[in-house]
Amino acid sequence: MVKKPLLNAFLILMFVTSPGFATAEKNEVGASNIADASIKVSGSPGAESRVVFIHGSPGSKEAYDDYLSHPALQHLELVSVDRPGFGESGRPVETSIQRQAEALRGLLEDGKENWVVGHSLGGPIALQLALLSPDSVNGLLLIASAFDPQLESPKWYNHLTNTLLATWILPDDLLKSNREMMVLDKELEKLAAQDWSSLSMPVVLVHGEEDDLADPGNSLFAKTKLPEAELKMMPDEGHFILWENVPLLVDQINSLVSK
């Protein structure tokens, strides 16, 4: 398997997750606040099913604009949220996976089916949200996510970004993201120590075999913890599958919601 150089991939990540990369020009979506979180809402507010989208690091709710405006998803209520510290959240960055999930619990609406989609760091936060509220989450779609503490120790570029010089040069979102990355392995250890067997809802793990930012072994690790989960390892796909193969993931969302 041939992988892109890590540095090139990291620089691409800085670009594609910066504000303004994803826009919602196709269809208008509403922006509002729920549970002290900045969100975008699209689709059908009266639908029985709500899909909550959680972005990675760095990023914002705009990362899911292609999904909020996708014609094949408009029968669902679609909610994309800014995580603490990013986008228009108006809150400090939060490195604790559990506290981030706690901050998003208000997005799980009583009387509706709640389906949660997480990309990259959004994946473990989505999983933690389900662990906190297993009776309120009907299913999970976890895309190119980080789960294995052994695979997510800080990389050389995280240490470089953590220097005083970098704080003068790099954009604020990237510095906040790096704070999350510097402790991610410890946070994943806390997540892995919990009892995942309480998650009886459908779980789909999607990971590109060419992902050189979140090693595909992360989803293999999650599969060992969730034997009933559906694992889809996608050839010729990388970490940016969220943007590069929207039709595939739209199909996965509709398939999950129909279970």
C-alpha positions in Angstrom: 0.0 0.0 0.0 1.5 3.3 -1.1 0.9 6.3 1.2 1.4 10.0 0.7 4.1 11.6 2.8 2.8 12.6 6.2 3.9 16.2 5.9 2.0 16.7 2.6 -1.1 15.2 4.1 -0.8 17.3 7.2 -0.5 20.5 5.1 -3.6 19.5 3.1 -5.5 18.9 6.4 -4.7 22.5 7.5 -6.1 23.7 4.2 -9.3 21.7 3.8 -10.4 22.1 7.4 -9.8 25.8 7.6 -12.8 28.1 7.7 -14.3 28.6 4.2 -13.3 25.3 2.7 -16.8 23.9 2.8 -19.7 26.2 1.9 -23.4 25.7 1.6 -24.1 27.5 -1.6 -26.3 24.8 -3.1 -29.1 25.1 -0.7 -29.7 27.5 2.2 -29.5 26.1 5.7 -30.5 27.6 8.9 -28.0 28.5 11.6 -29.0 28.6 15.3 -28.0 27.5 18.8 -29.1 24.5 20.8 -27.7 23.5 24.2 -25.2 26.3 24.1 -23.8 25.0 20.8 -23.6 26.7 17.4 -25.4 24.6 14.8 -26.6 24.5 11.2 -29.9 22.9 10.5 -31.3 21.6 7.2 -33.6 18.9 5.8 -37.0 18.3 7.4 -37.3 19.6 11.0 -40.4 17.6 11.5 -38.8 14.3 10.5 -38.8 11.4 12.9 -35.0 11.0 12.4 -32.4 13.5 13.4 -28.8 13.1 12.1 -26.2 14.9 14.2 -22.8 15.6 12.5 -19.6 16.0 14.5 -16.5 17.4 12.8 -12.9 16.6 13.2 -9.9 18.6 14.3 -9.6 21.4 13.2 -12.9 22.0 11.6 -16.3 23.5 11.9 -20.0 22.7 11.2 -19.4 23.7 7.6 -17.4 20.5 7.1 -20.8 18.8 6.5 -22.3 21.4 4.1 -22.3 18.9 1.2 -24.5 16.6 3.4 -26.8 19.3 4.7 -27.6 20.3 1.2 -27.7 16.8 -0.4 -31.0 16.1 -2.1 -30.9 12.4 -0.9 -30.9 13.5 2.8 -33.6 16.1 2.8 -36.2 13.7 4.3 -34.1 13.8 7.5 -33.5 16.5 10.1 -29.8 17.4 9.6 -27.8 19.1 12.4 -24.1 20.0 12.1 -22.5 21.4 15.2 -19.4 23.5 16.1 -17.4 21.6 18.7 -16.1 23.7 21.7 -13.3 26.0 20.6 -14.1 25.9 16.8 -16.3 27.7 14.4 -18.8 29.9 16.1 -19.0 27.9 19.3 -17.9 30.9 21.4 -16.3 28.5 23.9 -12.7 27.6 24.8 -11.2 24.5 23.2 -11.9 21.4 25.2 -9.4 18.5 25.1 -11.5 16.1 27.1 -13.5 13.7 24.9 -16.0 13.1 27.6 -16.6 16.7 28.3 -17.0 17.4 24.6 -19.6 14.7 24.4 -21.4 16.0 27.5 -21.6 19.4 25.8 -23.4 17.9 22.8 -26.0 15.8 24.7 -28.6 18.5 24.3 -28.6 17.7 20.5 -30.2 14.3 21.2 -33.9 15.1 21.0 -36.5 13.2 23.0 -39.2 11.7 20.8 -36.9 11.4 17.7 -34.5 8.8 16.4 -31.0 10.3 16.8 -28.3 9.1 14.5 -24.8 10.4 15.0 -22.1 10.8 12.4 -18.5 11.6 13.4 -15.4 12.1 11.2 -11.8 11.9 12.5 -11.8 13.2 16.1 -15.6 13.5 15.7 -15.7 9.7 15.7 -14.6 9.1 19.3 -16.7 12.0 20.5 -19.7 10.5 18.8 -18.9 7.1 20.4 -18.6 8.8 23.8 -21.9 10.5 23.3 -23.5 7.1 22.7 -21.8 5.7 25.8 -23.2 8.6 27.9 -26.7 8.3 26.4 -27.1 4.8 24.9 -30.9 5.0 25.0 -31.0 8.2 23.0 -28.6 7.3 20.2 -30.1 5.0 17.6 -27.0 4.4 15.5 -23.5 5.6 14.7 -21.5 6.2 11.5 -17.8 6.7 12.4 -15.7 7.8 9.5 -11.8 7.7 9.4 -11.9 7.9 13.2 -9.2 7.6 15.9 -9.8 5.0 18.5 -6.5 3.1 19.3 -4.4 4.9 21.9 -1.3 3.1 20.6 -1.7 4.6 17.1 -2.5 8.2 18.2 0.5 9.4 20.2 1.7 12.9 19.3 3.6 13.0 16.0 6.7 15.0 15.2 4.7 17.8 13.7 2.5 18.0 16.8 5.5 18.6 18.9 6.7 21.2 16.4 3.4 22.9 16.4 3.6 23.0 20.2 6.6 25.3 20.2 6.6 29.0 21.1 7.7 29.9 17.5 4.7 28.0 16.1 2.3 30.0 18.2 3.5 33.2 16.5 3.1 31.7 13.0 0.3 29.3 12.8 -3.5 30.1 12.7 -5.4 29.8 15.9 -7.6 26.9 14.8 -4.5 24.8 14.1 -3.0 25.6 17.5 -6.2 24.7 19.2 -6.4 21.5 17.2 -2.8 20.7 18.2 -3.8 21.0 21.9 -6.3 18.2 21.2 -3.8 16.1 19.4 -1.2 16.4 22.1 -3.4 14.6 24.6 -5.5 12.4 22.2 -3.7 9.1 23.1 -4.5 9.7 26.8 -8.1 10.6 26.0 -8.5 7.5 23.9 -7.1 5.4 26.8 -10.0 6.7 28.9 -12.5 5.9 26.1 -11.1 2.4 25.6 -11.3 1.7 29.3 -15.1 2.1 29.3 -17.6 -0.7 28.6 -18.5 -0.5 25.0 -20.8 -3.5 25.3 -23.6 -1.2 26.3 -23.8 0.0 22.6 -26.4 -2.3 21.2 -27.4 0.2 18.4 -26.1 -0.3 14.8 -22.5 1.0 14.4 -20.9 1.4 11.0 -17.1 2.0 10.7 -15.9 3.4 7.4 -12.1 3.9 6.9 -10.0 4.5 3.8 -7.2 2.0 3.4 -4.9 4.9 2.2 -5.6 7.0 5.3 -2.2 8.3 6.5 -3.6 10.8 9.1 -5.8 8.3 11.1 -4.3 4.9 10.6 -6.9 2.4 9.4 -5.9 0.2 12.3 -8.0 2.6 14.4 -11.2 1.1 13.0 -9.8 -2.4 13.3 -9.3 -1.6 17.0 -12.9 -0.3 17.3 -14.1 -3.5 15.6 -12.5 -5.6 18.4 -14.4 -3.5 21.0 -17.6 -3.6 19.0 -17.8 -7.1 17.4 -21.3 -6.5 16.0 -20.2 -3.3 14.2 -20.1 -3.2 10.4 -16.6 -2.5 9.2 -16.0 -1.0 5.7 -12.4 -0.7 4.7 -12.4 1.3 1.5 -9.6 0.8 -1.1 -8.1 3.9 -2.7 -9.6 6.2 -0.1 -7.8 8.4 2.4 -8.6 10.6 5.4 -10.6 13.0 3.2 -13.2 10.5 2.2 -15.7 12.8 3.9 -15.3 15.3 1.1 -14.0 13.1 -1.7 -16.7 10.4 -1.7 -19.9 12.2 -0.5 -22.2 9.8 -2.5 -20.7 6.8 -0.6 -21.3 8.3 2.8 -24.8 9.6 1.9 -25.7 6.1 1.0 -24.2 4.9 4.3 -26.3 7.4 6.2 -29.5 6.4 4.5 -28.7 2.7 5.0 -28.0 3.3 8.7 -31.2 5.3 9.3 -33.3 2.6 7.6 -32.1 -0.2 9.9 
